[in-house]
Amino acid sequence: MSDATPEIPEPESGTERVTVRRAPKIPAFLIVGGGVGAIVTFILTALFPVDPLVGFGPLFAYFALFGVTAGVLLGAILALIVDRRSKLRAQSAEAEFITEREPGPSEEPPAN
């Protein structure tokens, strides 16, 4: 029998220069923009008289196509502005890392 134990590779470590910034979550801006666009569309549709042949629901749905689209567009523009500002405020830092390697199939311990 062989009492040889497999050699486990040593972890590698070091430091690396990284950029740290607070980036906005763009989908959140798009969803909120669409919601605000729908609310503004509802308010504007309710302020004006409704054609009795069409009704409020279909009229609101038609104008919501434009209101929600405009809200998403404004949310995207706002997200890009906030993202640009976060890039300007980014800071550089040193980060430590450790890379561990698992033993390969030829280095596994024998079964007992």
TINUDREN-890672 format. One record per residue: x, y, z of N, C-alpha, C in turn; residue number from 1; residue in three letters. Coordinates in Angstrom, 1 decimal. Layout:
N
<n_xx->X; n_yy->Y; n_zz->Z; ca_xx->X; ca_yy->Y; ca_zz->Z; c_xx->X; c_yy->Y; c_zz->Z; num->NUM; residuo->ALA>
...
***
This chain:
112
<n_xx->0.8; n_yy->-1.2; n_zz->0.0; ca_xx->0.0; ca_yy->0.0; ca_zz->0.0; c_xx->0.9; c_yy->1.2; c_zz->0.0; num->1; residuo->MET>
<n_xx->0.4; n_yy->2.2; n_zz->-0.6; ca_xx->1.1; ca_yy->3.5; ca_zz->-0.7; c_xx->0.5; c_yy->4.5; c_zz->0.3; num->2; residuo->SER>
<n_xx->1.3; n_yy->5.1; n_zz->1.1; ca_xx->0.8; ca_yy->6.1; ca_zz->2.0; c_xx->1.0; c_yy->7.5; c_zz->1.5; num->3; residuo->ASP>
<n_xx->1.2; n_yy->7.6; n_zz->0.2; ca_xx->1.5; ca_yy->9.0; ca_zz->-0.4; c_xx->0.2; c_yy->9.8; c_zz->-0.4; num->4; residuo->ALA>
<n_xx->0.3; n_yy->10.9; n_zz->0.1; ca_xx->-0.9; ca_yy->11.8; ca_zz->0.1; c_xx->-0.8; c_yy->12.8; c_zz->-1.1; num->5; residuo->THR>
<n_xx->-1.9; n_yy->13.1; n_zz->-1.7; ca_xx->-1.8; ca_yy->13.9; ca_zz->-2.9; c_xx->-1.4; c_yy->15.3; c_zz->-2.5; num->6; residuo->PRO>
<n_xx->-0.7; n_yy->15.9; n_zz->-3.4; ca_xx->-0.2; ca_yy->17.3; ca_zz->-3.1; c_xx->-1.3; c_yy->18.3; c_zz->-3.5; num->7; residuo->GLU>
<n_xx->-1.7; n_yy->19.1; n_zz->-2.5; ca_xx->-2.7; ca_yy->20.1; ca_zz->-2.7; c_xx->-2.0; c_yy->21.4; c_zz->-3.1; num->8; residuo->ILE>
<n_xx->-2.4; n_yy->22.0; n_zz->-4.2; ca_xx->-1.7; ca_yy->23.2; ca_zz->-4.6; c_xx->-2.0; c_yy->24.4; c_zz->-3.7; num->9; residuo->PRO>
<n_xx->-1.0; n_yy->25.2; n_zz->-3.5; ca_xx->-1.1; ca_yy->26.3; ca_zz->-2.6; c_xx->-1.9; c_yy->27.4; c_zz->-3.3; num->10; residuo->GLU>
<n_xx->-2.7; n_yy->28.1; n_zz->-2.5; ca_xx->-3.5; ca_yy->29.2; ca_zz->-3.1; c_xx->-2.6; c_yy->30.4; c_zz->-3.5; num->11; residuo->PRO>
<n_xx->-2.9; n_yy->31.0; n_zz->-4.6; ca_xx->-2.2; ca_yy->32.2; ca_zz->-5.1; c_xx->-2.9; c_yy->33.4; c_zz->-4.6; num->12; residuo->GLU>
<n_xx->-2.1; n_yy->34.4; n_zz->-4.2; ca_xx->-2.7; ca_yy->35.6; ca_zz->-3.7; c_xx->-1.9; c_yy->36.8; c_zz->-4.3; num->13; residuo->SER>
<n_xx->-2.6; n_yy->38.0; n_zz->-4.2; ca_xx->-1.9; ca_yy->39.2; ca_zz->-4.7; c_xx->-2.9; c_yy->40.4; c_zz->-4.5; num->14; residuo->GLY>
<n_xx->-2.5; n_yy->41.5; n_zz->-5.1; ca_xx->-3.3; ca_yy->42.7; ca_zz->-5.0; c_xx->-3.5; c_yy->43.1; c_zz->-6.5; num->15; residuo->THR>
<n_xx->-4.6; n_yy->43.8; n_zz->-6.7; ca_xx->-4.9; ca_yy->44.4; ca_zz->-8.0; c_xx->-5.6; c_yy->45.7; c_zz->-7.8; num->16; residuo->GLU>
<n_xx->-5.4; n_yy->46.6; n_zz->-8.8; ca_xx->-6.0; ca_yy->47.9; ca_zz->-8.7; c_xx->-7.4; c_yy->47.8; c_zz->-9.4; num->17; residuo->ARG>
<n_xx->-8.4; n_yy->48.3; n_zz->-8.6; ca_xx->-9.8; ca_yy->48.2; ca_zz->-9.1; c_xx->-10.5; c_yy->49.6; c_zz->-9.0; num->18; residuo->VAL>
<n_xx->-11.5; n_yy->49.8; n_zz->-9.8; ca_xx->-12.3; ca_yy->51.0; ca_zz->-9.7; c_xx->-13.6; c_yy->50.7; c_zz->-9.0; num->19; residuo->THR>
<n_xx->-13.9; n_yy->51.5; n_zz->-8.0; ca_xx->-15.1; ca_yy->51.3; ca_zz->-7.3; c_xx->-16.1; c_yy->52.5; c_zz->-7.5; num->20; residuo->VAL>
<n_xx->-17.3; n_yy->52.2; n_zz->-7.9; ca_xx->-18.3; ca_yy->53.3; ca_zz->-8.1; c_xx->-19.7; c_yy->52.7; c_zz->-7.8; num->21; residuo->ARG>
<n_xx->-20.6; n_yy->53.6; n_zz->-7.5; ca_xx->-22.0; ca_yy->53.2; ca_zz->-7.2; c_xx->-22.8; c_yy->53.5; c_zz->-8.5; num->22; residuo->ARG>
<n_xx->-23.1; n_yy->52.4; n_zz->-9.2; ca_xx->-23.8; ca_yy->52.5; ca_zz->-10.5; c_xx->-25.3; c_yy->52.3; c_zz->-10.2; num->23; residuo->ALA>
<n_xx->-26.1; n_yy->53.1; n_zz->-11.0; ca_xx->-27.6; ca_yy->53.0; ca_zz->-10.8; c_xx->-28.1; c_yy->51.7; c_zz->-11.4; num->24; residuo->PRO>
<n_xx->-29.2; n_yy->51.2; n_zz->-10.9; ca_xx->-29.9; ca_yy->50.1; ca_zz->-11.5; c_xx->-30.9; c_yy->50.6; c_zz->-12.6; num->25; residuo->LYS>
<n_xx->-30.4; n_yy->50.5; n_zz->-13.8; ca_xx->-31.2; ca_yy->51.1; ca_zz->-14.9; c_xx->-32.6; c_yy->50.5; c_zz->-15.1; num->26; residuo->ILE>
<n_xx->-32.8; n_yy->49.2; n_zz->-14.9; ca_xx->-34.2; ca_yy->48.7; ca_zz->-15.1; c_xx->-35.2; c_yy->49.4; c_zz->-14.1; num->27; residuo->PRO>
<n_xx->-34.7; n_yy->49.7; n_zz->-12.9; ca_xx->-35.5; ca_yy->50.4; ca_zz->-11.9; c_xx->-36.0; c_yy->51.8; c_zz->-12.4; num->28; residuo->ALA>
<n_xx->-35.0; n_yy->52.5; n_zz->-13.1; ca_xx->-35.4; ca_yy->53.8; ca_zz->-13.6; c_xx->-36.4; c_yy->53.7; c_zz->-14.8; num->29; residuo->PHE>
<n_xx->-36.3; n_yy->52.6; n_zz->-15.6; ca_xx->-37.2; ca_yy->52.4; ca_zz->-16.7; c_xx->-38.6; c_yy->52.1; c_zz->-16.2; num->30; residuo->LEU>
<n_xx->-38.7; n_yy->51.2; n_zz->-15.1; ca_xx->-40.0; ca_yy->50.8; ca_zz->-14.6; c_xx->-40.7; c_yy->52.0; c_zz->-13.9; num->31; residuo->ILE>
<n_xx->-39.9; n_yy->52.7; n_zz->-13.1; ca_xx->-40.5; ca_yy->53.9; ca_zz->-12.4; c_xx->-40.9; c_yy->55.0; c_zz->-13.5; num->32; residuo->VAL>
<n_xx->-40.1; n_yy->55.2; n_zz->-14.5; ca_xx->-40.5; ca_yy->56.1; ca_zz->-15.6; c_xx->-41.8; c_yy->55.7; c_zz->-16.3; num->33; residuo->GLY>
<n_xx->-41.9; n_yy->54.4; n_zz->-16.6; ca_xx->-43.1; ca_yy->54.0; ca_zz->-17.2; c_xx->-44.4; c_yy->54.1; c_zz->-16.3; num->34; residuo->GLY>
<n_xx->-44.2; n_yy->53.9; n_zz->-15.0; ca_xx->-45.3; ca_yy->54.1; ca_zz->-14.0; c_xx->-45.7; c_yy->55.5; c_zz->-13.9; num->35; residuo->GLY>
<n_xx->-44.7; n_yy->56.4; n_zz->-13.8; ca_xx->-45.0; ca_yy->57.8; ca_zz->-13.8; c_xx->-45.7; c_yy->58.3; c_zz->-15.0; num->36; residuo->VAL>
<n_xx->-45.2; n_yy->57.8; n_zz->-16.2; ca_xx->-45.9; ca_yy->58.1; ca_zz->-17.5; c_xx->-47.3; c_yy->57.7; c_zz->-17.5; num->37; residuo->GLY>
<n_xx->-47.6; n_yy->56.5; n_zz->-16.9; ca_xx->-49.0; ca_yy->56.0; ca_zz->-16.9; c_xx->-49.9; c_yy->56.8; c_zz->-16.0; num->38; residuo->ALA>
<n_xx->-49.3; n_yy->57.3; n_zz->-14.8; ca_xx->-50.1; ca_yy->58.1; ca_zz->-13.9; c_xx->-50.4; c_yy->59.5; c_zz->-14.5; num->39; residuo->ILE>
<n_xx->-49.4; n_yy->60.1; n_zz->-15.1; ca_xx->-49.6; ca_yy->61.4; ca_zz->-15.8; c_xx->-50.6; c_yy->61.2; c_zz->-16.9; num->40; residuo->VAL>
<n_xx->-50.5; n_yy->60.2; n_zz->-17.6; ca_xx->-51.5; ca_yy->59.9; ca_zz->-18.7; c_xx->-52.9; c_yy->59.8; c_zz->-18.1; num->41; residuo->THR>
<n_xx->-53.1; n_yy->59.1; n_zz->-17.0; ca_xx->-54.4; ca_yy->58.9; ca_zz->-16.4; c_xx->-54.9; c_yy->60.3; c_zz->-15.9; num->42; residuo->PHE>
<n_xx->-54.1; n_yy->61.1; n_zz->-15.3; ca_xx->-54.5; ca_yy->62.4; ca_zz->-14.8; c_xx->-54.9; c_yy->63.3; c_zz->-16.0; num->43; residuo->ILE>
<n_xx->-54.1; n_yy->63.3; n_zz->-17.0; ca_xx->-54.4; ca_yy->64.2; ca_zz->-18.2; c_xx->-55.7; c_yy->63.7; c_zz->-18.9; num->44; residuo->LEU>
<n_xx->-55.9; n_yy->62.4; n_zz->-19.0; ca_xx->-57.1; ca_yy->61.9; ca_zz->-19.6; c_xx->-58.3; c_yy->62.2; c_zz->-18.8; num->45; residuo->THR>
<n_xx->-58.2; n_yy->62.2; n_zz->-17.5; ca_xx->-59.3; ca_yy->62.5; ca_zz->-16.6; c_xx->-59.7; c_yy->64.0; c_zz->-16.6; num->46; residuo->ALA>
<n_xx->-58.7; n_yy->64.9; n_zz->-16.9; ca_xx->-59.0; ca_yy->66.3; ca_zz->-16.9; c_xx->-59.9; c_yy->66.8; c_zz->-18.1; num->47; residuo->LEU>
<n_xx->-59.8; n_yy->66.1; n_zz->-19.2; ca_xx->-60.6; ca_yy->66.6; ca_zz->-20.4; c_xx->-61.8; c_yy->65.7; c_zz->-20.6; num->48; residuo->PHE>
<n_xx->-62.8; n_yy->66.3; n_zz->-21.2; ca_xx->-64.1; ca_yy->65.6; ca_zz->-21.4; c_xx->-63.9; c_yy->64.3; c_zz->-22.3; num->49; residuo->PRO>
<n_xx->-64.6; n_yy->63.3; n_zz->-22.0; ca_xx->-64.5; ca_yy->62.0; ca_zz->-22.7; c_xx->-65.6; c_yy->61.9; c_zz->-23.8; num->50; residuo->VAL>
<n_xx->-65.2; n_yy->61.4; n_zz->-25.0; ca_xx->-66.2; ca_yy->61.2; ca_zz->-26.0; c_xx->-67.1; c_yy->60.0; c_zz->-25.6; num->51; residuo->ASP>
<n_xx->-68.4; n_yy->60.2; n_zz->-25.5; ca_xx->-69.2; ca_yy->59.1; ca_zz->-25.1; c_xx->-69.2; c_yy->57.9; c_zz->-26.0; num->52; residuo->PRO>
<n_xx->-68.9; n_yy->58.0; n_zz->-27.3; ca_xx->-68.9; ca_yy->56.9; ca_zz->-28.2; c_xx->-67.6; c_yy->56.0; c_zz->-28.0; num->53; residuo->LEU>
<n_xx->-66.6; n_yy->56.6; n_zz->-27.4; ca_xx->-65.3; ca_yy->55.9; ca_zz->-27.2; c_xx->-65.3; c_yy->55.3; c_zz->-25.7; num->54; residuo->VAL>
<n_xx->-65.5; n_yy->56.2; n_zz->-24.8; ca_xx->-65.4; ca_yy->55.8; ca_zz->-23.4; c_xx->-64.0; c_yy->56.1; c_zz->-22.8; num->55; residuo->GLY>
<n_xx->-64.0; n_yy->56.1; n_zz->-21.5; ca_xx->-62.7; ca_yy->56.5; ca_zz->-20.8; c_xx->-61.6; c_yy->55.4; c_zz->-20.9; num->56; residuo->PHE>
<n_xx->-62.0; n_yy->54.2; n_zz->-20.7; ca_xx->-61.0; ca_yy->53.1; ca_zz->-20.8; c_xx->-60.2; c_yy->53.0; c_zz->-22.1; num->57; residuo->GLY>
<n_xx->-60.9; n_yy->52.9; n_zz->-23.2; ca_xx->-60.1; ca_yy->52.9; ca_zz->-24.5; c_xx->-59.3; c_yy->54.1; c_zz->-24.7; num->58; residuo->PRO>
<n_xx->-59.9; n_yy->55.3; n_zz->-24.3; ca_xx->-59.2; ca_yy->56.5; ca_zz->-24.5; c_xx->-57.9; c_yy->56.6; c_zz->-23.7; num->59; residuo->LEU>
<n_xx->-58.0; n_yy->56.2; n_zz->-22.4; ca_xx->-56.8; ca_yy->56.1; ca_zz->-21.6; c_xx->-55.8; c_yy->55.1; c_zz->-22.1; num->60; residuo->PHE>
<n_xx->-56.3; n_yy->53.9; n_zz->-22.6; ca_xx->-55.3; ca_yy->52.9; ca_zz->-23.1; c_xx->-54.6; c_yy->53.5; c_zz->-24.3; num->61; residuo->ALA>
<n_xx->-55.3; n_yy->54.2; n_zz->-25.2; ca_xx->-54.6; ca_yy->54.7; ca_zz->-26.4; c_xx->-53.6; c_yy->55.8; c_zz->-26.0; num->62; residuo->TYR>
<n_xx->-53.9; n_yy->56.7; n_zz->-25.1; ca_xx->-52.9; ca_yy->57.7; ca_zz->-24.7; c_xx->-51.8; c_yy->57.1; c_zz->-23.8; num->63; residuo->PHE>
<n_xx->-52.1; n_yy->56.0; n_zz->-23.1; ca_xx->-51.1; ca_yy->55.4; ca_zz->-22.3; c_xx->-50.0; c_yy->54.8; c_zz->-23.1; num->64; residuo->ALA>
<n_xx->-50.3; n_yy->54.5; n_zz->-24.4; ca_xx->-49.2; ca_yy->54.0; ca_zz->-25.3; c_xx->-48.1; c_yy->55.1; c_zz->-25.4; num->65; residuo->LEU>
<n_xx->-48.5; n_yy->56.3; n_zz->-25.5; ca_xx->-47.6; ca_yy->57.4; ca_zz->-25.7; c_xx->-47.0; c_yy->57.9; c_zz->-24.3; num->66; residuo->PHE>
<n_xx->-47.9; n_yy->57.9; n_zz->-23.3; ca_xx->-47.4; ca_yy->58.3; ca_zz->-22.0; c_xx->-46.4; c_yy->57.4; c_zz->-21.3; num->67; residuo->GLY>
<n_xx->-46.6; n_yy->56.1; n_zz->-21.4; ca_xx->-45.7; ca_yy->55.1; ca_zz->-20.9; c_xx->-44.4; c_yy->55.1; c_zz->-21.6; num->68; residuo->VAL>
<n_xx->-44.5; n_yy->55.2; n_zz->-23.0; ca_xx->-43.3; ca_yy->55.3; ca_zz->-23.8; c_xx->-42.4; c_yy->56.5; c_zz->-23.4; num->69; residuo->THR>
<n_xx->-43.1; n_yy->57.7; n_zz->-23.3; ca_xx->-42.4; ca_yy->58.9; ca_zz->-22.9; c_xx->-41.8; c_yy->58.8; c_zz->-21.5; num->70; residuo->ALA>
<n_xx->-42.5; n_yy->58.2; n_zz->-20.6; ca_xx->-42.0; ca_yy->58.0; ca_zz->-19.2; c_xx->-40.7; c_yy->57.1; c_zz->-19.2; num->71; residuo->GLY>
<n_xx->-40.8; n_yy->56.0; n_zz->-20.0; ca_xx->-39.6; ca_yy->55.1; ca_zz->-20.1; c_xx->-38.4; c_yy->55.8; c_zz->-20.7; num->72; residuo->VAL>
<n_xx->-38.7; n_yy->56.6; n_zz->-21.7; ca_xx->-37.6; ca_yy->57.3; ca_zz->-22.4; c_xx->-37.0; c_yy->58.3; c_zz->-21.4; num->73; residuo->LEU>
<n_xx->-37.8; n_yy->59.1; n_zz->-20.7; ca_xx->-37.3; ca_yy->60.0; ca_zz->-19.7; c_xx->-36.5; c_yy->59.3; c_zz->-18.6; num->74; residuo->LEU>
<n_xx->-37.0; n_yy->58.1; n_zz->-18.1; ca_xx->-36.3; ca_yy->57.4; ca_zz->-17.1; c_xx->-35.0; c_yy->56.9; c_zz->-17.6; num->75; residuo->GLY>
<n_xx->-34.9; n_yy->56.5; n_zz->-18.9; ca_xx->-33.6; ca_yy->56.0; ca_zz->-19.5; c_xx->-32.6; c_yy->57.2; c_zz->-19.5; num->76; residuo->ALA>
<n_xx->-33.1; n_yy->58.4; n_zz->-19.9; ca_xx->-32.2; ca_yy->59.5; ca_zz->-20.0; c_xx->-31.7; c_yy->59.9; c_zz->-18.6; num->77; residuo->ILE>
<n_xx->-32.6; n_yy->59.9; n_zz->-17.6; ca_xx->-32.2; ca_yy->60.2; ca_zz->-16.3; c_xx->-31.2; c_yy->59.1; c_zz->-15.7; num->78; residuo->LEU>
<n_xx->-31.4; n_yy->57.8; n_zz->-16.1; ca_xx->-30.5; ca_yy->56.8; ca_zz->-15.6; c_xx->-29.1; c_yy->57.0; c_zz->-16.3; num->79; residuo->ALA>
<n_xx->-29.0; n_yy->57.4; n_zz->-17.5; ca_xx->-27.8; ca_yy->57.6; ca_zz->-18.2; c_xx->-27.0; c_yy->58.8; c_zz->-17.6; num->80; residuo->LEU>
<n_xx->-27.8; n_yy->59.8; n_zz->-17.2; ca_xx->-27.1; ca_yy->61.0; ca_zz->-16.6; c_xx->-26.6; c_yy->60.6; c_zz->-15.2; num->81; residuo->ILE>
<n_xx->-27.3; n_yy->59.8; n_zz->-14.4; ca_xx->-26.8; ca_yy->59.4; ca_zz->-13.1; c_xx->-25.6; c_yy->58.5; c_zz->-13.3; num->82; residuo->VAL>
<n_xx->-25.7; n_yy->57.6; n_zz->-14.3; ca_xx->-24.5; ca_yy->56.7; ca_zz->-14.6; c_xx->-23.3; c_yy->57.5; c_zz->-14.9; num->83; residuo->ASP>
<n_xx->-23.4; n_yy->58.5; n_zz->-15.7; ca_xx->-22.3; ca_yy->59.3; ca_zz->-16.1; c_xx->-21.7; c_yy->60.0; c_zz->-14.9; num->84; residuo->ARG>
<n_xx->-22.6; n_yy->60.5; n_zz->-14.0; ca_xx->-22.1; ca_yy->61.2; ca_zz->-12.8; c_xx->-21.4; c_yy->60.2; c_zz->-11.9; num->85; residuo->ARG>
<n_xx->-21.8; n_yy->58.9; n_zz->-11.8; ca_xx->-21.2; ca_yy->58.0; ca_zz->-11.0; c_xx->-19.8; c_yy->57.6; c_zz->-11.5; num->86; residuo->SER>
<n_xx->-19.6; n_yy->57.6; n_zz->-12.8; ca_xx->-18.3; ca_yy->57.4; ca_zz->-13.4; c_xx->-17.3; c_yy->58.5; c_zz->-13.1; num->87; residuo->LYS>
<n_xx->-17.8; n_yy->59.7; n_zz->-13.0; ca_xx->-17.0; ca_yy->60.8; ca_zz->-12.6; c_xx->-16.5; c_yy->60.8; c_zz->-11.2; num->88; residuo->LEU>
<n_xx->-17.4; n_yy->60.2; n_zz->-10.3; ca_xx->-17.1; ca_yy->60.1; ca_zz->-8.9; c_xx->-16.4; c_yy->58.8; c_zz->-8.5; num->89; residuo->ARG>
<n_xx->-16.1; n_yy->58.0; n_zz->-9.5; ca_xx->-15.5; ca_yy->56.7; ca_zz->-9.2; c_xx->-14.1; c_yy->56.9; c_zz->-8.5; num->90; residuo->ALA>
<n_xx->-13.8; n_yy->55.9; n_zz->-7.6; ca_xx->-12.5; ca_yy->56.0; ca_zz->-6.9; c_xx->-11.8; c_yy->54.7; c_zz->-7.2; num->91; residuo->GLN>
<n_xx->-10.4; n_yy->54.8; n_zz->-7.1; ca_xx->-9.6; ca_yy->53.7; ca_zz->-7.4; c_xx->-9.1; c_yy->53.1; c_zz->-6.0; num->92; residuo->SER>
<n_xx->-9.0; n_yy->51.8; n_zz->-5.9; ca_xx->-8.6; ca_yy->51.2; ca_zz->-4.7; c_xx->-7.8; c_yy->49.9; c_zz->-5.0; num->93; residuo->ALA>
<n_xx->-7.1; n_yy->49.4; n_zz->-3.9; ca_xx->-6.3; ca_yy->48.2; ca_zz->-4.0; c_xx->-7.2; c_yy->47.1; c_zz->-3.5; num->94; residuo->GLU>
<n_xx->-7.3; n_yy->46.0; n_zz->-4.2; ca_xx->-8.1; ca_yy->44.8; ca_zz->-3.8; c_xx->-7.2; c_yy->43.6; c_zz->-3.7; num->95; residuo->ALA>
<n_xx->-7.4; n_yy->42.9; n_zz->-2.6; ca_xx->-6.6; ca_yy->41.6; ca_zz->-2.4; c_xx->-7.4; c_yy->40.5; c_zz->-3.0; num->96; residuo->GLU>
<n_xx->-6.8; n_yy->39.5; n_zz->-3.6; ca_xx->-7.5; ca_yy->38.4; ca_zz->-4.1; c_xx->-6.7; c_yy->37.1; c_zz->-3.8; num->97; residuo->PHE>
<n_xx->-7.4; n_yy->36.0; n_zz->-3.7; ca_xx->-6.9; ca_yy->34.7; ca_zz->-3.4; c_xx->-7.5; c_yy->33.7; c_zz->-4.4; num->98; residuo->ILE>
<n_xx->-6.6; n_yy->33.0; n_zz->-5.2; ca_xx->-7.1; ca_yy->32.0; ca_zz->-6.1; c_xx->-6.7; c_yy->30.7; c_zz->-5.6; num->99; residuo->THR>
<n_xx->-7.7; n_yy->29.8; n_zz->-5.4; ca_xx->-7.5; ca_yy->28.5; ca_zz->-4.9; c_xx->-7.8; c_yy->27.5; c_zz->-6.1; num->100; residuo->GLU>
<n_xx->-6.9; n_yy->26.5; n_zz->-6.3; ca_xx->-7.1; ca_yy->25.5; ca_zz->-7.3; c_xx->-7.4; c_yy->24.2; c_zz->-6.6; num->101; residuo->ARG>
<n_xx->-8.4; n_yy->23.5; n_zz->-7.2; ca_xx->-8.8; ca_yy->22.2; ca_zz->-6.6; c_xx->-7.8; c_yy->21.2; c_zz->-7.3; num->102; residuo->GLU>
<n_xx->-7.5; n_yy->20.1; n_zz->-6.5; ca_xx->-6.7; ca_yy->19.0; ca_zz->-7.1; c_xx->-7.4; c_yy->18.4; c_zz->-8.3; num->103; residuo->PRO>
<n_xx->-6.6; n_yy->18.1; n_zz->-9.3; ca_xx->-7.2; ca_yy->17.5; ca_zz->-10.5; c_xx->-7.5; c_yy->16.0; c_zz->-10.3; num->104; residuo->GLY>
<n_xx->-8.1; n_yy->15.3; n_zz->-11.3; ca_xx->-8.5; ca_yy->13.9; ca_zz->-11.1; c_xx->-7.3; c_yy->13.0; c_zz->-10.8; num->105; residuo->PRO>
<n_xx->-6.1; n_yy->13.3; n_zz->-11.3; ca_xx->-5.0; ca_yy->12.4; ca_zz->-10.9; c_xx->-4.4; c_yy->12.7; c_zz->-9.5; num->106; residuo->SER>
<n_xx->-4.8; n_yy->13.8; n_zz->-8.9; ca_xx->-4.3; ca_yy->14.1; ca_zz->-7.6; c_xx->-5.3; c_yy->13.8; c_zz->-6.5; num->107; residuo->GLU>
<n_xx->-6.4; n_yy->13.2; n_zz->-6.8; ca_xx->-7.4; ca_yy->12.9; ca_zz->-5.8; c_xx->-6.9; c_yy->11.8; c_zz->-4.8; num->108; residuo->GLU>
<n_xx->-7.3; n_yy->11.8; n_zz->-3.6; ca_xx->-6.8; ca_yy->10.8; ca_zz->-2.6; c_xx->-7.4; c_yy->9.4; c_zz->-2.9; num->109; residuo->PRO>
<n_xx->-6.7; n_yy->8.4; n_zz->-2.7; ca_xx->-7.3; ca_yy->7.0; ca_zz->-3.0; c_xx->-8.4; c_yy->6.7; c_zz->-2.0; num->110; residuo->PRO>
<n_xx->-9.4; n_yy->6.0; n_zz->-2.5; ca_xx->-10.5; ca_yy->5.6; ca_zz->-1.7; c_xx->-10.1; c_yy->4.5; c_zz->-0.7; num->111; residuo->ALA>
<n_xx->-10.7; n_yy->4.6; n_zz->0.5; ca_xx->-10.4; ca_yy->3.6; ca_zz->1.6; c_xx->-11.2; c_yy->2.4; c_zz->1.5; num->112; residuo->ASN>
***
